[in-house]
Amino acid sequence: MSGQLLIERHLPLRWSGLPAGQPAQVQFNQLAFALLDALEEPVHGRPDAEPHSDLLRVETKLNLILQLLTQLLHKDVTVPAAQTVRFASDSVAWSAPELNAGELIMLSLYLDSAVPVPVVLHGEVSAVEDGWARLGLTSLGEELQASWSRWVFRQHRRDVAKNRQQ
């Protein structure tokens, strides 16, 4: 994994093979990142936000709607078993020794237990080394790459803070 930050987490994930005609593009569920961002960046904690601005009120209402949507979705979702996942800004790897490089797969990755919406990745397995399958994230659009990179960086920041406390 060549990304600068390498993070390891125990996360729920599910993968399945794709038909040969399926395009090997990586796609994200943007709703998952909208929900993750809403949980990570509360409006009331921003130092640059004016307390009575119209934008603040609208943003607060949207955050509330996203939280309610999360609660509704959580009731109907069966989250798969968690396993160790390694990820960086340019790839995701998990234990799947039965896969081979070049196989097309769909990977559903649940990044936060409070957000029952998976990030869905369609792509080609770039490598399988020591039983770890790796899916490269090189064909993301600009917005989705920024969302993924932001999430990876937040995880790294949490690890650094946890290590300092210990």
Phi, psi and omega in degrees: 000122190262357179295153183293320180261125177244118184244145176234130181221160173258101186231149174292136175208158178218140176223154176210157178286154177247152176298155184300331182280352183289135178294142182270055178255145176273129180230142179249154170273104185296333178299320180301317180288327176297318178292317178299316179297321180296322179286328185279325189238080179294138183298321186293342181269000183280127181290337183270358182274132175278136188296336184245018183284150178297322180298319179298316180296317180295316181295321178297318178295320178296320178297320177297316178299317179297321179293320177295319178298319178300316179297320179294317180294326183296331181290330187255004186255133171260107182278132181291171179297148179276148174212168182289131180232135175248133180215155178220185181290346183236005182195164175227137179226145179209163181285113178205071184296343180282348178276159175234151176303138179097347179288143177270131182223165169240124181245125175252119186238122180265107189278341182211134181295338178279348181242099184279020178254124182279156166275123184254124181244128173249131178181184181258131177296120184277332180196155170228112183232125181054036178084359180260118176275139180238131176249117180283144181247053185266347184250032178282151171288168184300314182294316181290324176297320179295318179298313179297312181298320178299316181294315179299317180296320178299320179295318178298316180300319178297318179298317180297315179296320178296318179294326178292323180292329180282000000 
